[in-house]
Amino acid sequence: MAARHFLAAVAAALAGASAVAGTPGSGAGAATPGSATVAQHGPARATSAAVAARIDGEPVYAFTLDTIWQQRRAAKASVERRAVLDDIIQARLLAARASDAGPKEPAGVTVAFAPDVMVEERLVAALREVHGKDIDAAVKTLPGGTLDGVLTAQPPIPQPQLEAIFGRQGPLKLEIALSTEQQALAGKVDVLRYLLPGGEAASVTLYDVYHRQNVQGRLALSQQPAKVAAQQARRIVANAFVLHGARQRFGAEAVADLRKAIADGEAVAALQNLHGVGLDTDSGSPLLNRLSAEVSAQEIEAFYSQHKDLFARIDKVRARHIRVADEAQAQRVVKALQGGAAFAATARRMSRAADAAKGGDLGWISADGSKDWLASLAFSQPPGKPSAPVRAPVGPNENAYWEIVLVEEQVHGTHPPQSETVRYQASRMIALQKAMQQLDQMAEQSRRTARIEIAEAL
């Protein structure tokens, strides 16, 4: 199974749940036909989790397969259960190699959510999507019929503690990164305490809230720590309720396996990005940049000879223009042209440019060499249709004026083989080909060397 044909679907299926941390939680979705039984809360009733497959002896649980399959069916009803299992297996194999495929992210402040936070949010979103009605029913059995029924305390957070962790309120900062000492202090501050049905007493600390934020969330937390912490702590408790119920009904190992499948999808998505899947030639990754720099002149020449159509360009255009002093006059020109007036005659009558007597004739404009903004505008226009009025990019102390351009002819050709455009574009495309070949080989080798057992009829 070639990587380029299925990796995008694998990553989207395994990592693409709707909710992300720090955003409002998705509503409970209706269970699809054939979904697993209600994720009940109460005394543990987990049964032995069924296994769908084993990879080198490690199980892939049927619960994981069915949850992801039902998600996929919501988008495409015809998707087959076995095809989803194949994707899960391939993602797991590739994820095992992903950590060795590229450089690690540098430590420090990151804009995005922590990987474990993102995976948990996607896990909870998957459970809500497939078992939403059951989760809602479980909530209604709580005291008061809401999640407040599991809360046992919301201790006040003394202002000195908040200041010791986040500092005194002042000008808005660009980023918030707590020191190791501040994180330790935050870990000792309870924001909410709760007791899940059939579970043990637990709490959400200020560190838990901090850890689950991206850079914008941490800024908000630092500005209004008590308010934001309370809001986000409730979200954490809601997630804990969903996961607790799923573990009780389906088993902790099965839920952990679904979490792993989602993490595998995240790893595959990162692997795709490294190898340029879905990227254009101008997008970069460390691997693509390295491969591009290693492309030889001979490879570029061969690629150019085989793919000249990829280097098509407009060699030259013949154009006319009309220049007027303000936008009102430009609109009058447009109205005249739309009414059937000839462009050249209108230029002679209304243009204030030096070439007005020649009907605004700009002659032939070549693609080679430097071009002023008017020539660049002409190259951006389709032939035979006057452009919309465009304000000239004049300086602050210069009088503005408007231009209307008509391209009468275009001559098409290709970029010269020795041009920088060919060198750059060809080297990027060759690098992308090589990266995709590496990804294909990685996928094929991982499948070929693994011991895969399908444990049930699919």
C-alpha positions as CSV (number, residue, x, y, z in Angstrom):
1,M,0.0,0.0,0.0
2,A,1.8,3.2,-1.2
3,A,2.1,5.9,1.5
4,R,1.1,8.7,-0.8
5,H,-2.3,7.1,-1.5
6,F,-3.5,6.6,2.1
7,L,-1.4,8.6,4.6
8,A,-3.5,11.7,4.5
9,A,-6.7,9.7,5.2
10,V,-5.0,7.8,8.0
11,A,-3.8,10.9,9.8
12,A,-7.2,12.7,9.3
13,A,-9.1,9.7,10.5
14,L,-7.0,9.0,13.6
15,A,-6.2,12.6,14.6
16,G,-8.9,14.7,13.2
17,A,-11.5,14.9,15.9
18,S,-13.4,18.2,16.1
19,A,-12.5,19.6,19.5
20,V,-9.2,21.2,20.5
21,A,-8.0,22.2,23.9
22,G,-8.8,25.6,25.0
23,T,-12.0,25.9,22.9
24,P,-15.6,25.2,23.9
25,G,-16.2,21.4,24.1
26,S,-18.2,19.9,21.3
27,G,-21.7,18.8,22.1
28,A,-22.6,15.3,22.7
29,G,-23.1,13.7,19.3
30,A,-25.7,11.1,18.5
31,A,-24.5,7.5,18.5
32,T,-24.5,6.0,15.0
33,P,-26.3,2.8,14.2
34,G,-24.3,-0.2,15.3
35,S,-22.4,1.8,17.9
36,A,-21.1,0.1,21.1
37,T,-23.3,0.0,24.2
38,V,-23.7,3.0,26.5
39,A,-20.6,4.2,28.3
40,Q,-22.2,3.9,31.8
41,H,-21.0,5.5,35.0
42,G,-21.3,3.6,38.2
43,P,-19.7,0.4,39.6
44,A,-17.1,-0.9,37.2
45,R,-18.6,-3.4,34.7
46,A,-15.7,-3.6,32.2
47,T,-15.7,-6.9,30.4
48,S,-12.7,-8.5,28.6
49,A,-12.0,-6.1,25.7
50,A,-12.1,-7.8,22.3
51,V,-9.0,-7.7,20.2
52,A,-9.3,-6.9,16.4
53,A,-5.6,-7.5,15.6
54,R,-2.2,-7.9,17.0
55,I,1.0,-6.1,15.8
56,D,4.1,-8.0,16.9
57,G,2.0,-9.4,19.7
58,E,0.5,-6.1,20.9
59,P,-3.2,-5.8,20.6
60,V,-5.4,-3.4,18.6
61,Y,-8.7,-3.4,20.4
62,A,-12.0,-3.7,18.6
63,F,-13.2,-0.7,20.6
64,T,-10.5,1.4,18.9
65,L,-11.5,0.0,15.5
66,D,-15.2,0.5,16.0
67,T,-14.9,4.0,17.4
68,I,-12.7,5.2,14.5
69,W,-14.8,3.3,12.0
70,Q,-18.0,5.0,13.2
71,Q,-16.3,8.4,12.9
72,R,-15.3,7.6,9.4
73,R,-18.7,6.4,8.5
74,A,-20.2,9.7,9.6
75,A,-18.3,11.3,6.7
76,K,-18.5,8.4,4.3
77,A,-21.1,5.7,4.9
78,S,-19.5,3.2,2.5
79,V,-16.1,3.0,4.3
80,E,-15.3,-0.6,5.2
81,R,-14.3,-1.7,8.7
82,R,-11.4,-3.7,7.4
83,A,-10.1,-0.7,5.5
84,V,-10.1,1.3,8.7
85,L,-8.3,-1.5,10.5
86,D,-5.6,-1.4,7.8
87,D,-5.2,2.3,8.3
88,I,-4.9,1.9,12.1
89,I,-2.2,-0.8,11.7
90,Q,-0.3,1.3,9.1
91,A,-0.4,4.4,11.3
92,R,0.8,2.4,14.3
93,L,3.7,1.0,12.3
94,L,4.7,4.4,11.0
95,A,4.3,6.1,14.3
96,A,6.9,3.8,15.8
97,R,9.4,5.1,13.2
98,A,8.3,8.8,13.3
99,S,10.4,9.7,16.3
100,D,13.5,8.8,14.3
101,A,12.4,10.5,11.1
102,G,13.3,14.1,11.9
103,P,14.6,16.6,14.5
104,K,12.8,17.0,17.8
105,E,11.0,20.3,18.5
106,P,13.2,22.6,20.6
107,A,12.2,23.0,24.2
108,G,10.7,26.3,25.4
109,V,7.5,28.3,24.8
110,T,5.3,26.9,22.0
111,V,2.3,28.5,20.4
112,A,0.4,25.2,20.0
113,F,-1.1,22.9,22.7
114,A,1.1,20.3,24.3
115,P,0.9,17.0,22.3
116,D,-0.6,15.0,25.2
117,V,-3.3,17.7,25.7
118,M,-4.2,17.6,22.0
119,V,-4.4,13.9,22.0
120,E,-6.7,13.8,25.1
121,E,-9.0,16.4,23.5
122,R,-9.3,14.4,20.4
123,L,-9.9,11.3,22.4
124,V,-12.7,12.9,24.4
125,A,-14.2,14.4,21.2
126,A,-14.2,10.9,19.6
127,L,-16.0,9.4,22.6
128,R,-18.5,12.3,22.5
129,E,-19.1,11.9,18.8
130,V,-19.8,8.2,19.0
131,H,-21.3,7.9,22.4
132,G,-22.8,11.4,23.0
133,K,-26.3,10.3,23.9
134,D,-25.0,7.8,26.4
135,I,-22.7,10.4,28.0
136,D,-25.6,12.9,28.2
137,A,-27.8,10.2,29.9
138,A,-25.0,9.5,32.4
139,V,-24.8,13.2,33.3
140,K,-28.5,13.3,34.0
141,T,-28.1,10.6,36.6
142,L,-25.8,12.8,38.7
143,P,-27.1,14.9,41.6
144,G,-28.8,17.9,40.0
145,G,-28.5,16.3,36.6
146,T,-25.4,18.3,35.7
147,L,-21.6,17.8,36.0
148,D,-21.7,20.0,39.1
149,G,-22.9,16.9,40.8
150,V,-19.4,15.5,40.8
151,L,-17.8,18.7,42.2
152,T,-16.9,18.6,45.9
153,A,-15.1,21.9,46.5
154,Q,-13.8,25.0,44.8
155,P,-11.2,26.4,47.2
156,P,-10.5,30.1,47.0
157,I,-7.0,30.9,45.7
158,P,-5.3,33.5,47.8
159,Q,-4.0,36.5,45.9
160,P,-0.4,36.1,47.2
161,Q,-0.3,32.6,45.8
162,L,-1.5,33.8,42.4
163,E,1.1,36.6,42.4
164,A,3.9,34.2,43.4
165,I,3.0,32.1,40.4
166,F,2.1,34.7,37.7
167,G,3.5,37.9,39.2
168,R,1.7,41.1,39.8
169,Q,-0.7,42.4,37.2
170,G,0.9,44.8,34.8
171,P,1.2,45.4,31.0
172,L,0.2,42.6,28.7
173,K,3.0,40.3,28.0
174,L,3.8,38.6,24.7
175,E,4.1,35.1,26.3
176,I,3.9,33.4,29.6
177,A,6.3,30.6,30.6
178,L,6.3,29.6,34.3
179,S,9.6,28.6,35.8
180,T,10.1,25.1,37.3
181,E,9.6,26.6,40.7
182,Q,6.4,28.4,39.7
183,Q,5.1,25.2,38.1
184,A,5.7,23.4,41.3
185,L,3.8,26.0,43.2
186,A,0.9,25.8,40.8
187,G,0.8,22.1,41.2
188,K,0.0,22.6,44.9
189,V,-2.9,24.9,44.3
190,D,-6.3,23.1,43.9
191,V,-8.7,24.9,41.6
192,L,-11.5,22.2,41.8
193,R,-12.0,19.0,43.7
194,Y,-14.3,16.3,42.5
195,L,-15.4,12.7,42.9
196,L,-16.5,10.7,39.9
197,P,-19.1,7.9,40.3
198,G,-17.3,4.8,41.6
199,G,-14.0,6.6,41.6
200,E,-11.7,8.2,44.1
201,A,-11.5,11.8,45.1
202,A,-9.4,13.9,42.7
203,S,-8.5,17.5,42.0
204,V,-7.6,19.9,39.2
205,T,-4.6,22.0,40.1
206,L,-3.5,25.3,38.7
207,Y,-0.7,23.5,37.0
208,D,-3.1,21.2,35.3
209,V,-4.9,24.2,33.9
210,Y,-1.7,26.0,32.9
211,H,-0.4,22.9,31.1
212,R,-3.5,22.5,29.0
213,Q,-3.3,26.0,27.5
214,N,-1.7,27.3,24.3
215,V,0.1,30.6,24.3
216,Q,-3.1,32.6,24.1
217,G,-4.7,30.6,26.9
218,R,-1.7,31.2,29.1
219,L,-1.8,34.9,28.5
220,A,-5.5,34.9,29.5
221,L,-4.7,32.8,32.6
222,S,-2.0,35.2,33.7
223,Q,-4.4,38.2,33.3
224,Q,-7.4,36.7,35.1
225,P,-6.0,33.6,36.8
226,A,-8.9,32.8,39.2
227,K,-11.7,33.3,36.6
228,V,-9.9,31.5,33.7
229,A,-8.6,28.7,36.0
230,A,-12.2,28.0,37.2
231,Q,-13.5,27.9,33.7
232,Q,-10.8,25.6,32.3
233,A,-10.9,23.3,35.4
234,R,-14.5,22.6,34.7
235,R,-13.5,21.5,31.2
236,I,-10.9,19.2,32.6
237,V,-13.4,17.7,35.0
238,A,-15.8,17.2,32.0
239,N,-13.1,15.3,30.1
240,A,-12.3,13.2,33.2
241,F,-16.0,12.2,33.5
242,V,-16.1,11.1,29.9
243,L,-12.9,9.1,30.1
244,H,-13.8,7.6,33.5
245,G,-17.1,6.3,32.1
246,A,-15.4,4.9,29.0
247,R,-12.9,3.0,31.1
248,Q,-15.6,1.6,33.3
249,R,-17.6,0.3,30.4
250,F,-15.0,-0.7,27.8
251,G,-11.9,-1.2,30.0
252,A,-8.9,0.9,30.7
253,E,-6.8,-1.0,28.2
254,A,-9.2,-0.4,25.4
255,V,-9.5,3.3,26.1
256,A,-5.7,3.6,26.3
257,D,-5.5,1.8,22.9
258,L,-7.8,4.4,21.4
259,R,-5.7,7.1,22.8
260,K,-2.6,5.5,21.3
261,A,-4.4,5.3,17.9
262,I,-5.1,9.0,18.0
263,A,-1.5,9.7,19.1
264,D,-0.4,7.6,16.1
265,G,-2.4,9.7,13.8
266,E,-0.7,12.9,15.2
267,A,2.7,11.3,14.6
268,V,1.8,10.3,11.1
269,A,0.6,13.8,10.4
270,A,3.9,15.2,11.6
271,L,5.7,12.6,9.4
272,Q,3.6,13.7,6.4
273,N,4.5,17.3,7.0
274,L,8.2,16.4,7.3
275,H,8.0,14.6,3.9
276,G,5.9,17.4,2.2
277,V,2.6,15.6,1.9
278,G,0.0,18.3,1.1
279,L,2.6,21.0,0.9
280,D,3.3,23.2,-2.1
281,T,6.9,23.6,-3.4
282,D,7.5,26.8,-1.5
283,S,6.7,25.2,1.8
284,G,9.6,23.8,3.7
285,S,10.6,21.2,6.3
286,P,14.1,20.3,7.5
287,L,14.1,17.2,5.3
288,L,12.8,19.0,2.2
289,N,15.3,21.8,2.6
290,R,18.2,19.4,2.9
291,L,17.1,17.3,0.0
292,S,16.6,20.4,-2.1
293,A,20.1,21.7,-1.3
294,E,21.5,18.3,-2.4
295,V,19.9,18.3,-5.9
296,S,22.6,18.4,-8.6
297,A,22.6,20.5,-11.8
298,Q,22.3,17.3,-13.8
299,E,19.2,16.3,-11.9
300,I,17.6,19.8,-12.6
301,E,18.5,19.6,-16.3
302,A,16.9,16.1,-16.6
303,F,13.8,17.1,-14.7
304,Y,13.4,20.3,-16.8
305,S,13.7,18.2,-20.0
306,Q,11.0,15.8,-18.9
307,H,8.6,18.4,-17.4
308,K,8.9,21.5,-19.4
309,D,5.1,22.0,-19.1
310,L,5.7,22.7,-15.4
311,F,7.8,25.8,-16.2
312,A,5.4,27.5,-18.6
313,R,5.3,31.3,-18.4
314,I,4.1,34.3,-20.4
315,D,7.1,35.5,-22.4
316,K,5.6,38.8,-23.3
317,V,2.4,40.8,-23.5
318,R,1.2,43.7,-25.7
319,A,-0.9,46.1,-23.6
320,R,-2.5,49.5,-23.4
321,H,-3.4,51.6,-20.4
322,I,-5.5,54.6,-19.4
323,R,-4.3,56.8,-16.6
324,V,-6.6,59.1,-14.7
325,A,-6.3,61.5,-11.7
326,D,-8.8,60.1,-9.3
327,E,-11.2,57.1,-8.7
328,A,-14.3,59.0,-9.9
329,Q,-12.7,59.5,-13.3
330,A,-11.6,55.8,-13.3
331,Q,-15.2,54.8,-12.7
332,R,-16.3,56.9,-15.6
333,V,-13.7,55.2,-17.8
334,V,-15.0,51.8,-16.7
335,K,-18.6,52.8,-17.5
336,A,-17.6,54.0,-21.0
337,L,-15.7,50.7,-21.7
338,Q,-18.6,48.6,-20.4
339,G,-20.8,50.6,-22.7
340,G,-18.8,49.5,-25.7
341,A,-16.3,52.3,-26.1
342,A,-13.0,51.2,-27.8
343,F,-10.1,51.1,-25.3
344,A,-7.7,53.0,-27.6
345,A,-10.2,55.7,-28.4
346,T,-11.1,56.1,-24.7
347,A,-7.4,56.4,-23.9
348,R,-6.9,59.2,-26.4
349,R,-9.9,61.0,-24.9
350,M,-9.5,60.5,-21.2
351,S,-6.0,59.3,-20.3
352,R,-3.5,61.8,-18.8
353,A,-0.4,59.7,-19.6
354,A,2.2,60.8,-22.1
355,D,1.2,58.0,-24.5
356,A,-2.5,59.0,-24.6
357,A,-2.2,60.2,-28.2
358,K,-1.1,56.7,-29.2
359,G,-4.2,55.1,-27.5
360,G,-2.2,54.3,-24.4
361,D,0.0,51.8,-26.3
362,L,2.6,50.3,-24.0
363,G,4.0,48.1,-26.8
364,W,5.4,44.7,-26.1
365,I,6.5,44.1,-22.5
366,S,9.0,41.3,-21.9
367,A,9.1,38.9,-19.0
368,D,12.8,39.2,-18.8
369,G,14.5,41.9,-16.8
370,S,13.0,44.2,-14.2
371,K,9.5,45.4,-14.6
372,D,7.8,48.4,-13.0
373,W,4.5,48.0,-11.2
374,L,2.4,48.8,-14.4
375,A,4.2,46.2,-16.4
376,S,3.7,43.7,-13.5
377,L,0.0,44.6,-13.5
378,A,-0.2,43.9,-17.3
379,F,1.4,40.4,-16.8
380,S,-1.3,39.6,-14.1
381,Q,-4.2,40.3,-16.4
382,P,-6.1,38.0,-18.8
383,P,-6.1,39.1,-22.4
384,G,-9.0,40.9,-24.0
385,K,-10.6,42.3,-20.8
386,P,-9.9,45.7,-19.2
387,S,-8.7,45.5,-15.7
388,A,-10.4,47.1,-12.7
389,P,-9.1,50.5,-11.8
390,V,-5.9,50.2,-9.7
391,R,-4.4,52.9,-7.5
392,A,-0.8,53.5,-8.2
393,P,1.6,52.8,-5.3
394,V,2.8,56.3,-5.0
395,G,4.8,57.8,-2.1
396,P,3.2,59.8,0.8
397,N,4.0,63.2,-0.9
398,E,3.1,62.2,-4.4
399,N,-0.3,62.7,-6.1
400,A,-2.2,59.5,-6.5
401,Y,-3.5,58.3,-9.8
402,W,-5.4,55.3,-11.2
403,E,-4.6,52.9,-14.0
404,I,-6.7,50.7,-16.2
405,V,-4.9,48.1,-18.3
406,L,-6.0,46.1,-21.3
407,V,-3.8,43.2,-22.5
408,E,-4.3,42.7,-26.2
409,E,-1.9,39.7,-26.8
410,Q,0.1,37.2,-24.8
411,V,3.0,35.1,-26.1
412,H,3.6,31.9,-24.1
413,G,6.8,30.1,-23.6
414,T,8.9,28.5,-20.8
415,H,11.4,29.7,-18.3
416,P,14.9,29.4,-19.6
417,P,16.7,26.3,-18.3
418,Q,19.4,28.2,-16.6
419,S,17.1,30.6,-14.8
420,E,16.8,30.9,-11.0
421,T,13.1,30.1,-11.3
422,V,13.9,26.7,-12.9
423,R,16.7,25.9,-10.4
424,Y,14.5,26.7,-7.4
425,Q,11.3,25.1,-8.6
426,A,13.0,22.0,-10.0
427,S,15.1,21.4,-6.9
428,R,12.0,21.7,-4.7
429,M,10.0,19.3,-6.8
430,I,12.8,16.8,-7.0
431,A,13.2,17.0,-3.3
432,L,9.5,16.4,-2.8
433,Q,9.7,13.3,-5.1
434,K,12.6,11.9,-3.1
435,A,10.9,12.6,0.2
436,M,7.7,10.8,-1.0
437,Q,9.8,7.9,-2.1
438,Q,11.4,7.7,1.4
439,L,8.0,7.7,2.9
440,D,6.7,5.0,0.6
441,Q,9.7,2.9,1.4
442,M,9.3,3.5,5.1
443,A,5.6,2.4,4.9
444,E,6.3,-0.7,2.9
445,Q,9.3,-1.8,5.0
446,S,7.4,-1.3,8.3
447,R,4.5,-3.4,7.0
448,R,6.8,-6.1,5.6
449,T,8.8,-6.6,8.8
450,A,5.9,-6.5,11.2
451,R,4.1,-9.6,12.4
452,I,0.4,-8.8,11.9
453,E,-2.4,-11.1,13.0
454,I,-6.0,-10.3,12.3
455,A,-7.8,-11.6,15.3
456,E,-11.4,-11.5,14.1
457,A,-13.4,-11.9,10.9
458,L,-13.8,-8.5,9.3
